[in-house]
Amino acid sequence: MSSIGIINNLSSNYYSHILDIVDNADTIYIISPFLMESFETILYEIFEKGIKRVHLVTTLKNNDIDLIRKANALHSFCSYCMENKVEFNIYIDNKLHGKIYAASKNGVYTSGILTSANFTDSGLNRNHEWGVHIQEPQTLKTLMNEVFSVCSAPLSVQNISAIIKKVDDYFKNKQEPDIPTLDLTLDEFVEYGSDTIDESDDNTDIRYFIKPIGSTDSPFPESGKLDKAIASLHFAKRRPRAVRIGDILICYAVGSTKLIGYYEVITEPALTGYDDDRWPWSVQARNLCSDYSENWVNINKTLPSIRAEYPPDKPITHIGGTTLGALNFGSDKIRLTVPFAKHLMQAIEEAVKK
């Protein structure tokens, strides 16, 4: 068996490749200039494999619009590691362009990936990416020694907190800069092969999320109801930048796990104004199936049961995961694949028709 092999995002995805390399390891190394804003979903599955330590190398460039996303990413990463009692270190290399994912056990490198794929939703699941899977400990050691020879010393928790606060304070009273857009398409000149056409997530501007209502220590009561027309849906401490007007939030009750309904976001996220609020951000959302939501408690449509009706090996999260386990550890939302979101909404619609 060769100790070096080619991997890609065509026949599978980098989400699964990363989960493969952490089998039987205790430490993972994530080297990527760009990061996903929410780490909970993938870290949940990584930690389930037994990982006890994470080393993250990324960029933190001055005067860069990516600092908005990076502040959310660092907060998500640090919070989830601390909540799960997993050791972590963050290093900075502002000339970083390469992407490497590696694992070790008892200080010995066991497996790694040298790749084009950033540690982002698109990089791990949807872009056309290629890489080399390396299983030679000495090669990996040489590679990782070079990485750590050119990056910073690990940031202290105090420095990380100060970085996040400084970014938050800067953008608190500023409108996020618009990304220039063009109404200019060139597909008429390009002939694509049928196997390169993505029929899942990228052909729609609508994002779909599963959203818990209630919390572990305060489950949503079976006597509870969201507003029949327009509901206020709340999020945790960070502004939910991924949630935009027009997106769909599929809600379920923490405790019973029954689906409550699905809602279209009609406002930008806004602060509630209460400093001690556990869920200080909220959006207004239009109920798209009020008949169901009025009777949700009497309809036995639970999230686990509807998930069980979906192919177990087919991705259900936007980054290619097959589990929603991170919801059990405080995640305020998880972005779904379009097919699985439609599977959930169809279950709601069919329950009303019966």
Buried (B, 14 or more C-beta within 10 A) or exposed (E): EEEEEEBBBEEBBBBBBBBBBBEEBBBBBBBBBBBBBBBBBBBBBBBEBEBEBBBBBBBBBEEEEBBBBBBBBBBBBBBBBEEBEBEBBBBBBEEBEBBBBBBBBEEEBBBBBBBBBBBBBBBBBBBEBEBEBBBBBEBBBEBBEEBBEEBBEBBEEEBBBEBBEEBBEEBEEEEEEEEEEEEEEEEEEEEEEEEEEEEBBEEEEEBBBBBBBBBEEEBBEEEBBBBEEEBBBBBBEBBBEBBBEEBBBBBBBBBBBBBBBBBBBEEEBEEEEEEEBEBBBBBBBEBBBBBBBBEBBEBEBBBEEBBEEBEEEEBBBBBBBBBBBBBEBBBBBBBBBBBBBBBBBEBBBEBBEE
